[in-house]
């Protein structure tokens, strides 16, 4: 498989009161087409900055993001960003939200396509609801559906499940895996939850504390559906936690 | 039942005030200041001969015209200033300077420009309600959550879609707040403006009642009617907060 996303020598720093603050230092990696890569790191290490650069919202100081061999300069609908707090428009219904990014379709087709994707994520019957009438988990599904409906090649997910409770997070993750099995998107997932990364990703990159550098990389060779309680999964978890500086986990 | 219960203290204060008022008239035996009952009979007299409706209609028409003009100017201007940095930098200092000038201070100039007809109070209402609405609309645009603008950018929608489906609906609740403030100020100003000139309106009615034979019962009746109409204008604007397009802002 060819590389979908190539991140080359990315650097980013911000001016602050204490002088120049280096957030990202020489980060390079590649993501293959159809691969799910999780990036994990301590909080405040610059994960979100890294994601915003890769998704095209923030320009790096140095380095390049190359997608399908073309340098990325700005965001486009081929790669949709999903963030922790979500961006489902509260003033539009679920259907209108899903129709939002659908350009170049007849209006009736738009509604049809929107409703089909609402059904895919389990929101059948809620097409005319407003976001404030939905639960946190349903809102996340709506956001996922709004991203999927424009058939993006890449999903950029920045801590997408961390605002959900553990049970709901698990449910939406399973939902995501089911959809990914059918639609084969390339996914970049940023998280601080090791279990979540092992559950979803094909490969896990561990970032260091600021300035963020790639400190380690792990393959996750387990077939889906994964049993997170299996011995190899637990071993991987301990190894990743050790990279993150947690040596003693569960005695 | 609960609503009645919670409004009991407010009602009590009003009743106590009326009793105190009545008592004060009885004790001082004032010849000019009316009793509450005198005010009621005065109001009934105006109602029966039809002048009250004429004055209310005149005031509401002026407020309606001036306020509608202000909305038509303030909303597009506020959106433009909120969206285009240069427009904001150019116009905001001027507006911030004009805003604190009391509409009353504009009266001489209004009379000079527009004479003593209907145009003067309409201009005063316009000038007093346009600035709060511009400011609120501009603030509304500036406070749109960045994540929504990012999402719109991400989906690569056209400028028209961005405005129609993101900017306008996001700003609408703030526009409504501005309209509520604007309408309140407009009602305040129309009465003041009508006291200066003209031959109709509630402000004129109050001044005329005093000048034509110290009818203080009609003066107070006029004041109370102004208060009641102001209150109902405000609650009408409040009711707009429940319409479909802005309900999201007040839900949760």
Interface residues (C-beta under 8 A of the other chain):
Chain A: X55 X57 X75 X76 X77 X80 X81 X83 X85 X86 X87 X89 X90 X91 X92 X96 X100 X101 X103 X130 X131 X132 X133 X150
Chain B: X145 X147 X148 X150 X151 X152 X153 X154 X155 X156 X157 X158 X161 X165 X166 X169 X170 X172 X245 X246 X247 X248 X249 X251 X252
